[in-house]
Amino acid sequence: MAESSKRGFSLPPESKSKKTCSEIDICGHVYNSDEDYDDISDQDLSGSCSSTSVDLTDEETVTSEGSSISMMDDGPCDYVSKDGTKWWNEPPSDFHQDEYFSKDFQPQLVGPSMESDTFGDFFKLFFTHELCSYILSQTNNKLESHLSLNQVPNPQKKYLYAITLEELYTFLGMMILFGVFRSSKEKISNLYSDDPNLCRPIIKCSMPRDRFKVILRFLRFDDASTRLERTLQDKLAPIRFVFDSINTTLSKTYTPGKWLTVDEHMTGYRGRCPILQFMPAKPDKYGIKIFILADAKTYFPCAMEAYTGSKSYIANKPNDIVLRLCSSLGPGHFVAGDNFFTSKMLSDQLLTKYKTYYMGMLRKNRREIPKEMKDTKGVSIHSSRFLYTQQGYNTLISYMAKKTKNVLILSNIHRNEQIPNTKNPKCKPSAIFDYNKFKCGVDKNNQMIKEFRSHRIIRRWPCVLFFDLIGEVALSSWILYCLKHPNEDIVQKKDRRQFLYLLGSVLVLPSIISRQSSTSFQYYHKHLKTQIQSIAQSSTLPVEHQVSSIVPSKRGRCYLCERGRDMKRRSVCSNCQKHICEIHSKVLTFCERCQEDISFFGSS
């Protein structure tokens, strides 16, 4: 056993073994949060590949072709692959670690996220005033176009008026609260029901039901007059501006750790869509495929790219996708990917262009693999074989996971590979341990989003993708908040649901306060009035009149009381600075952070 694990292991002769389905994606499974990840050697390598996708809109499918022909020196080598890549049994004699390889990274806030402090601050980093104003303008344009072209009955005109910025933030907060209550697929009529067992009071008090339906119906993200022309070049044109705006913010607010994961994510959708994909091994078999580069430790999405088909205006080969995702990284990071992306060309290009190191599983049909490394005849189980390149410092590892099945790993991180002796009964190389540890960053990201999914059943695919982006923003805000306040109780308990509830509450509370102070409040149903008053008074946000902490030297008559009562008090209103009595004032206590949230939404 010890001799078979040495780097000078003599490979078995060529054999005509049958071709197996071992080139699968072992990262396709979405792991439970409390479940230990299975090792590579324990996976069923005869399953279907989760990265095998069928483009339902184009004739061609995404493939992993494009292996590189290594420009090696003409010296003698031990093995040569089909594409001419030369491999040696021993690592290169001039092996050395460059300055970026040993560079350490820790997840940290950068740029505008360092100045953020509250729930609203982190949310505003992504849904900025400019982005929300753009969505608002396109939505109101669609609403005005509908009113001008159609004769709307009078009962429906009550809620068909221009949407405000406060209402848009309230809509976003309600979408987050739908995920908190796990009621994304629940009927709106149930959420607004008078039955206390069905309704959600904070949802019912945030916005009228028909007004929410109006916003959901007319929500748009681009100019419809120029959409056809833009769609000819970019199939993501109906939501491209929103997608790129959020994607750009991700890289400006966060610096990832040492290890990252690249993988695909499916946004479930079964309607008409020009970029619809079919992946049978995914939980959502039909949908929009998005490639994500996520931190392997915190699961923060560092970069995203939507797949727009093989005939897109940009190159959509696996190598090109990973290179674009990693373009914003600094030198010295380690990236782990599955067999859909892994190739020697990708490993060399990342190291040459960005000083980024890569490791991942290899499919057995890759042309850079020597045929001797694919052969399993006569090789003992749990043994390892190693080959090296003289340039690029790539290491090719073949590990016998089962009697007739081996696992191929390509890495330029594990340059001088060794097999740990402690707690390693199956004699797995350290590259196997690292791959099992860091391969699931995107899968965990998807799992956390689906746990509190912000979604409503709708036919328009741009809205489905927009709801998925709300989940990404909510998760990113939680990660940034944890890094900013690591000692807070909500962070120590890892109570993400409570964080999302507070975030959604902060977004909808200004609307609840506005409804309470509106002139039509007196005509509301008594149960609704009681709920609105209860939520407003128990909140940390001020209502119409809050007693000022500055007490004036002279007393004054309360301007809301009748003249005959002659109620003179020293207290004044914080807003208008007029004297007011305790009957017409409400004293609420809130901290400095919540006060900043108030100023944030008030300025918006």
Buried (B, 14 or more C-beta within 10 A) or exposed (E): EEEBBBBEBEBEEEEEEEEBEBBBBBBBBBBEEEEEBEBBBEBEBEBEBBBBBBBBBBEEEBEBEBBBBBEBEEEEBBBEBEBEBBBBBEBBEEEEEEEBBEEEBEBEBEBBBEEBBBBBBBBBBBBBEEBBEBBBEBBBBBBBBEEEEEEEEEEEEEBBEEBEBBBBBBBBBBBBBBBBBEBBEBEBEEBBBEEEEBBBBBBBBBBBBBBBEBBBBBBBBBBEEEEEEBBEEBBBBBBBBBBEBBBEBBBEBBBBBBBBBBBBBBBBBEEEBBBBBBBEBBBBBBBBBBBBBBBBBBBBBBBBBBBBBBEBEEEBBBBBBBBBBBEBBEBBBBBBBBBBBBBBBBBBBBBEEBBBBBBBBBBBEBBBBBBBBBBBEEBEBBBBBBBBBBEBBBBBBBBBBBEBBBBBBBBBBBBEBEBEEEEBEBBBBBBBBBBBEBBBBBBBBBBBBBBBBBBBEBEBBBBBBBBBBBBBBBBBBBBBBBBBBEEEEBBEEEBBBEBBBBBBBBBBBBBBBBBBEEEEBEEBEEEBBEBBBEBBEEBBBBBBBBBBEEEEEEEBBBEBBEEEEEBEBEBBBBEEEEBBBEEBBEEBEBEEBBBBBBEBBEEB
